[in-house]
Amino acid sequence: MKRAPFQLCASLVEKIWGVSRLEPWFPSPGGKVGEAWYALPDGQPLPILVKLIFTSDRLSVQVHPDEAYARAHEGCGGKSEMWYVLAAEPGARLALGFVEPVTRQRARQAASSGDIERLLRWWPVSPGQVYYVPPGTVHTLGAGLTVCEIQQNNPITYRMYDYGRARDLQLDKAIEVLRFEPHPGPAPPAGDLLVSCPHFVVEQLEITTQRYEPDPLRFHLLIAIEGAGRIGEAAFSPGQVWYIPPGAEPFPLSAADGRAVFLRTYVPS
């Protein structure tokens, strides 16, 4: 693998709840794009998956399993994830957790009847907010959002409710993995550290001009979310994700107009 920074490949994925305009992140390709997935050029999986999510409608109400349940039932690891809100239209919101105490039986009945929307805790959303979504947390995104999602790179999602859209549900497994404690909402500011969990760390990195010091033992991903400039000998712009190999040589990182912002994520030791 290369020992200098290089750009991950972005794949655009159409979704029924996607959008037709992707600027400033990508040129608009037509259709309704809901997600951009980032991967190594050779297709080898990384333990962390980065996505951009674009919504014109509500996503399904869903939940992810933890490590133990996923290993026992799916043959893979669980899924923790986080959201960084890049853009939000007026009135945009997302749901995390329940607004009142709920039993598994009540959750099942509500998912079957559609009453689950009323039971969800809906949060008003603004750019720059950070939400951590641990396994077992019921969640969904509403319309009018652009979100950077960073997650364990495992494919398991259990849909509980999908507004009558003709997609499969996995209600039995979703009910089994649900956790019912209240969600605290957006993470309070804690300097540059946004999220730290056993599976990934996410930091905010604001730069003007600096010399970037790669880690000798682990890779970093740098997600450009604001501003443009140069990373080593190459140009970067918003919507790009750059892979920094472990043990790479230090390189210059500079903003074209005096300031740029990245999200930096990596697997903790």
C-alpha positions as CSV (number, residue, x, y, z in Angstrom):
1,M,0.0,0.0,0.0
2,K,1.2,3.5,-0.7
3,R,3.1,5.3,2.1
4,A,1.9,8.8,1.2
5,P,-1.7,10.2,1.7
6,F,-4.1,9.2,-1.0
7,Q,-7.8,9.8,-1.7
8,L,-10.5,7.2,-1.1
9,C,-12.9,6.4,-3.9
10,A,-16.5,7.7,-3.5
11,S,-19.4,5.7,-4.7
12,L,-22.8,7.4,-5.0
13,V,-25.8,5.3,-4.0
14,E,-29.4,6.1,-5.1
15,K,-32.1,5.9,-2.3
16,I,-35.8,6.6,-2.4
17,W,-35.2,9.3,0.2
18,G,-32.2,10.8,-1.5
19,V,-31.7,14.2,-3.2
20,S,-31.1,15.4,-6.8
21,R,-28.5,18.1,-6.0
22,L,-25.2,17.3,-4.2
23,E,-23.2,20.5,-4.4
24,P,-20.8,21.5,-2.9
25,W,-19.8,17.9,-2.2
26,F,-20.2,16.4,-5.6
27,P,-21.5,17.4,-9.1
28,S,-25.2,16.4,-9.3
29,P,-25.4,13.2,-11.4
30,G,-29.2,13.0,-11.7
31,G,-31.4,10.6,-9.9
32,K,-32.0,10.7,-6.1
33,V,-28.6,10.1,-4.4
34,G,-28.9,9.3,-0.7
35,E,-25.4,8.2,0.2
36,A,-21.8,8.4,-0.8
37,W,-19.6,5.5,0.4
38,Y,-15.8,5.8,0.7
39,A,-13.5,2.9,0.1
40,L,-9.9,2.0,-0.7
41,P,-9.1,2.0,-4.4
42,D,-8.5,-1.8,-4.3
43,G,-11.8,-2.4,-2.6
44,Q,-10.3,-3.9,0.6
45,P,-12.4,-3.1,3.6
46,L,-11.3,-0.8,6.4
47,P,-12.6,-1.3,10.0
48,I,-14.2,2.2,9.7
49,L,-16.8,3.2,7.1
50,V,-17.3,6.8,6.2
51,K,-20.5,8.0,4.4
52,L,-22.2,11.2,3.5
53,I,-26.0,11.0,3.7
54,F,-28.4,13.3,1.9
55,T,-32.1,13.3,2.8
56,S,-35.2,14.6,1.1
57,D,-37.5,12.3,3.2
58,R,-37.4,10.3,6.4
59,L,-35.2,7.2,6.6
60,S,-36.6,4.0,8.1
61,V,-36.8,3.6,11.8
62,Q,-34.0,1.2,12.6
63,V,-31.6,-0.2,15.2
64,H,-28.1,-1.9,15.0
65,P,-26.9,-4.9,17.1
66,D,-24.0,-5.0,19.5
67,E,-20.9,-7.2,19.1
68,A,-22.2,-10.2,21.0
69,Y,-25.6,-10.4,19.2
70,A,-24.1,-9.8,15.7
71,R,-21.4,-12.4,16.2
72,A,-24.0,-14.9,17.4
73,H,-26.7,-14.2,14.8
74,E,-25.0,-12.6,11.8
75,G,-21.4,-13.9,11.8
76,C,-19.9,-10.4,11.9
77,G,-19.3,-7.5,14.3
78,G,-21.9,-5.1,15.6
79,K,-22.4,-1.5,14.6
80,S,-21.7,1.7,16.5
81,E,-22.0,4.9,14.5
82,M,-21.9,8.7,14.8
83,W,-23.4,11.6,12.9
84,Y,-21.8,15.0,12.2
85,V,-24.4,17.4,10.8
86,L,-23.0,19.2,7.8
87,A,-26.2,21.0,6.7
88,A,-29.8,21.2,7.9
89,E,-32.8,22.9,6.4
90,P,-35.1,24.9,8.7
91,G,-37.1,22.5,10.8
92,A,-34.9,19.5,10.1
93,R,-34.8,16.9,12.9
94,L,-33.6,13.4,13.7
95,A,-34.8,10.8,16.2
96,L,-32.7,8.9,18.8
97,G,-34.2,6.8,21.6
98,F,-37.7,6.9,23.0
99,V,-39.5,9.9,24.5
100,E,-41.1,7.8,27.3
101,P,-40.5,4.4,29.0
102,V,-41.4,1.6,26.5
103,T,-41.5,-2.2,26.9
104,R,-40.5,-4.6,24.1
105,Q,-44.1,-5.5,23.6
106,R,-45.1,-1.8,23.3
107,A,-42.3,-1.2,20.8
108,R,-43.4,-4.1,18.7
109,Q,-47.0,-3.0,18.7
110,A,-46.0,0.6,17.9
111,A,-43.8,-0.5,15.0
112,S,-46.6,-2.6,13.6
113,S,-49.2,0.2,13.8
114,G,-47.0,3.2,12.9
115,D,-47.4,4.7,16.3
116,I,-43.6,4.4,16.8
117,E,-43.1,7.8,15.3
118,R,-44.9,9.3,18.3
119,L,-42.7,7.3,20.7
120,L,-39.4,8.5,19.3
121,R,-37.4,11.3,20.8
122,W,-37.1,13.9,18.0
123,W,-34.2,16.4,18.2
124,P,-34.0,19.7,16.3
125,V,-30.9,19.7,14.2
126,S,-28.3,22.4,13.3
127,P,-25.0,22.2,11.4
128,G,-22.0,21.2,13.6
129,Q,-23.9,19.0,15.9
130,V,-22.6,15.6,16.8
131,Y,-24.7,12.6,17.7
132,Y,-23.3,9.2,18.9
133,V,-25.5,6.2,18.1
134,P,-24.6,3.2,20.2
135,P,-25.8,-0.3,19.3
136,G,-29.4,-0.9,20.4
137,T,-30.5,2.7,20.0
138,V,-33.6,3.2,17.9
139,H,-32.9,6.0,15.4
140,T,-33.7,7.7,12.1
141,L,-32.9,10.8,10.1
142,G,-35.6,13.2,8.9
143,A,-35.7,15.2,5.7
144,G,-33.5,18.1,4.8
145,L,-30.2,16.9,6.2
146,T,-26.6,16.4,5.0
147,V,-24.7,14.2,7.5
148,C,-21.3,12.7,7.7
149,E,-21.7,9.2,9.2
150,I,-18.8,7.3,10.7
151,Q,-19.4,3.7,11.7
152,Q,-18.0,0.3,12.3
153,N,-17.7,-1.3,8.8
154,N,-20.4,-4.0,9.3
155,P,-23.5,-4.3,7.2
156,I,-26.1,-5.1,9.8
157,T,-29.2,-2.8,10.0
158,Y,-32.6,-4.0,11.4
159,R,-35.5,-1.9,10.1
160,M,-38.5,-1.6,12.5
161,Y,-40.7,0.7,10.5
162,D,-40.6,2.2,7.0
163,Y,-43.7,4.3,6.5
164,G,-45.4,1.7,4.2
165,R,-42.5,1.7,1.7
166,A,-42.1,-1.8,0.1
167,R,-38.8,-2.8,1.8
168,D,-38.1,-5.7,4.1
169,L,-38.4,-5.2,7.9
170,Q,-36.4,-7.2,10.5
171,L,-38.7,-6.5,13.4
172,D,-38.1,-9.6,15.4
173,K,-34.3,-9.0,15.6
174,A,-34.8,-5.3,16.1
175,I,-37.0,-5.9,19.1
176,E,-34.4,-8.3,20.6
177,V,-31.5,-5.8,20.4
178,L,-33.4,-2.7,21.5
179,R,-32.1,-0.6,24.4
180,F,-34.5,1.6,26.3
181,E,-32.5,4.1,28.3
182,P,-33.0,7.7,27.2
183,H,-30.5,9.1,24.6
184,P,-28.7,12.3,25.8
185,G,-29.0,14.0,22.4
186,P,-26.2,16.0,20.8
187,A,-22.8,15.6,22.3
188,P,-21.7,18.6,24.3
189,P,-18.6,20.4,23.0
190,A,-15.3,18.9,24.3
191,G,-12.6,20.7,22.4
192,D,-11.4,18.9,19.3
193,L,-12.6,15.4,20.5
194,L,-16.1,14.7,19.1
195,V,-16.6,11.0,19.8
196,S,-14.5,8.3,21.4
197,C,-15.7,4.7,21.6
198,P,-14.0,1.3,21.5
199,H,-14.3,1.1,17.7
200,F,-13.4,4.6,16.5
201,V,-12.3,8.0,17.6
202,V,-13.5,11.2,15.8
203,E,-11.8,14.6,16.2
204,Q,-12.2,17.9,14.5
205,L,-9.1,19.3,12.9
206,E,-9.0,23.0,11.9
207,I,-6.0,24.0,9.9
208,T,-4.3,27.0,8.3
209,T,-0.9,25.7,7.4
210,Q,0.9,22.9,9.3
211,R,3.1,19.9,9.0
212,Y,1.0,16.8,9.5
213,E,2.5,14.0,11.6
214,P,1.1,10.6,10.7
215,D,0.8,7.9,13.4
216,P,3.6,5.3,13.2
217,L,1.2,2.4,14.1
218,R,-2.3,3.2,12.8
219,F,-4.0,4.8,9.8
220,H,-5.9,8.1,9.9
221,L,-8.8,9.1,7.7
222,L,-9.1,12.9,7.0
223,I,-12.6,13.9,5.9
224,A,-12.6,17.4,4.3
225,I,-15.8,19.2,5.4
226,E,-15.0,22.9,4.9
227,G,-12.5,24.8,2.8
228,A,-10.0,23.7,0.2
229,G,-6.2,23.5,0.0
230,R,-3.3,21.0,-0.4
231,I,-2.5,17.8,1.3
232,G,1.0,16.9,0.5
233,E,1.4,17.5,-3.2
234,A,-2.3,17.1,-4.0
235,A,-5.3,19.4,-3.8
236,F,-8.3,18.7,-1.5
237,S,-11.8,20.0,-1.5
238,P,-15.0,19.3,0.6
239,G,-16.5,15.9,0.3
240,Q,-13.1,14.1,-0.1
241,V,-11.8,11.5,2.3
242,W,-8.0,10.9,2.5
243,Y,-6.2,7.9,3.8
244,I,-3.0,8.5,5.8
245,P,-1.1,5.2,6.0
246,P,0.6,4.2,9.3
247,G,4.2,5.2,9.4
248,A,3.9,7.7,6.5
249,E,6.4,10.5,6.3
250,P,5.2,13.9,7.6
251,F,3.7,16.1,4.9
252,P,2.4,19.7,4.6
253,L,-1.3,20.4,5.0
254,S,-2.5,23.9,4.0
255,A,-5.7,25.8,3.5
256,A,-6.1,27.8,0.3
257,D,-8.1,30.7,1.9
258,G,-6.6,30.7,5.3
259,R,-8.8,28.0,7.0
260,A,-10.0,24.5,6.3
261,V,-11.8,21.9,8.6
262,F,-11.4,18.1,8.6
263,L,-12.9,15.3,10.6
264,R,-10.2,12.9,11.6
265,T,-11.1,9.3,12.5
266,Y,-9.1,6.3,13.5
267,V,-9.3,3.0,15.4
268,P,-8.1,3.6,19.0
269,S,-5.3,1.5,20.5
